[in-house]
């Protein structure tokens, strides 16, 4: 089951990357699990503007994992409230076709 979650994670990461890139956003790297013990999501920003979003897969509904990935893109790009809402919607639309997110 863990392998299936990893494949779904990779599929969603690709879909989010494509959608973010298409909107001129910085595409963070995605990894699992976070290095910070007990964290469900962390975002590490680098001086060059890149970021890594780390998400806990194990023991969580996959829709929560996707929500953390979407929010990681928003946080990595430092979007204001209006842009963040618009981008969240676009990112959710992009992943809804990539995989059965709720399963």
Backbone torsions as a table, in degrees:
resi	resn	phi	psi	omega
1	UNK	NA	-35.4	-179.0
2	UNK	-63.7	-37.2	177.6
3	UNK	-62.6	-38.8	178.3
4	UNK	-64.4	-40.7	178.6
5	UNK	-64.0	-38.5	178.9
6	UNK	-65.4	-39.7	177.8
7	UNK	-66.2	-40.7	178.0
8	UNK	-65.1	-41.5	177.9
9	UNK	-57.8	-47.0	179.8
10	UNK	-63.9	-40.1	178.9
11	UNK	-62.9	-44.2	179.1
12	UNK	-67.3	-39.8	178.4
13	UNK	-60.0	-42.2	178.4
14	UNK	-63.9	-44.8	-179.4
15	UNK	-63.7	-42.0	178.3
16	UNK	-65.5	-41.2	179.3
17	UNK	-61.2	-45.2	179.8
18	UNK	-63.7	-44.2	-179.8
19	UNK	-66.2	-41.1	180.0
20	UNK	-66.8	-45.9	179.9
21	UNK	-60.2	-39.9	179.7
22	UNK	-65.3	-17.2	178.5
23	UNK	-106.4	12.1	176.9
24	UNK	74.9	21.7	-178.7
25	UNK	-95.1	158.5	171.9
26	UNK	-71.3	131.1	178.5
27	UNK	-97.2	114.5	178.7
28	UNK	-74.1	159.8	167.9
29	UNK	-78.8	150.9	178.0
30	UNK	-119.9	139.1	177.2
31	UNK	-148.5	167.6	176.7
32	UNK	-151.1	142.4	-3.2
33	UNK	-89.9	172.1	174.4
34	UNK	-64.3	147.9	177.3
35	UNK	-73.0	-27.1	-178.6
36	UNK	-75.9	114.0	-178.2
37	UNK	-54.8	128.6	176.8
38	UNK	86.6	-7.5	-179.7
39	UNK	-82.9	141.3	174.1
40	UNK	-89.6	-29.7	176.7
41	UNK	-149.3	138.1	171.2
42	UNK	-133.6	154.3	175.7
43	UNK	-128.2	124.4	177.5
44	UNK	-113.2	121.6	178.6
45	UNK	-101.3	144.6	178.2
46	UNK	-111.4	158.5	-179.3
47	UNK	-58.7	-26.9	-178.6
48	UNK	-79.2	1.4	178.4
49	UNK	96.2	-9.6	178.1
50	UNK	-80.7	165.5	-179.2
51	UNK	-148.2	157.9	173.2
52	UNK	-125.6	128.3	176.7
53	UNK	-104.8	120.4	178.7
54	UNK	-109.1	131.8	-173.7
55	UNK	-131.2	136.4	174.8
56	UNK	-77.8	122.4	178.2
57	UNK	-92.8	-44.9	-171.4
58	UNK	-64.2	131.7	173.5
59	UNK	76.5	18.4	-178.7
60	UNK	-131.4	148.8	172.9
61	UNK	-62.7	141.1	-176.2
62	UNK	-63.6	-30.7	178.3
63	UNK	-62.9	-32.2	176.5
64	UNK	-69.0	-37.0	176.8
65	UNK	-62.5	-46.6	179.9
66	UNK	-62.6	-42.0	178.3
67	UNK	-58.8	-41.2	177.9
68	UNK	-66.3	-35.9	178.4
69	UNK	-67.9	-43.9	177.2
70	UNK	-60.0	-48.1	-179.3
71	UNK	-64.4	-32.9	176.8
72	UNK	-61.4	-38.9	176.2
73	UNK	-64.0	-44.4	-179.8
74	UNK	-61.0	-48.9	-178.2
75	UNK	-65.0	-42.6	-179.2
76	UNK	-59.6	-28.8	-178.1
77	UNK	-97.2	-2.4	176.9
78	UNK	56.9	42.5	-175.7
79	UNK	-74.2	144.8	174.4
80	UNK	-74.8	172.0	-172.0
81	UNK	-56.3	-46.5	-177.9
82	UNK	-67.3	-46.1	178.4
83	UNK	-64.3	-39.3	-179.4
84	UNK	-60.9	-42.7	179.4
85	UNK	-63.8	-44.4	179.8
86	UNK	-63.8	-43.9	-178.3
87	UNK	-69.8	-41.0	176.8
88	UNK	-55.0	-46.1	179.9
89	UNK	-60.1	-46.5	-179.6
90	UNK	-63.8	-39.9	-179.5
91	UNK	-68.0	-41.5	177.2
92	UNK	-62.8	-39.5	177.3
93	UNK	-62.8	-39.2	-179.2
94	UNK	-65.5	-40.4	-177.5
95	UNK	-82.2	-20.5	-178.9
96	UNK	-64.7	-25.8	176.5
97	UNK	-91.0	-12.5	-175.6
98	UNK	-82.5	-30.0	-173.2
99	UNK	-166.8	161.5	174.0
100	UNK	-78.3	92.5	-171.8
101	UNK	-64.5	-35.4	-175.8
102	UNK	-79.9	-14.5	-175.9
103	UNK	-74.7	NA	NA
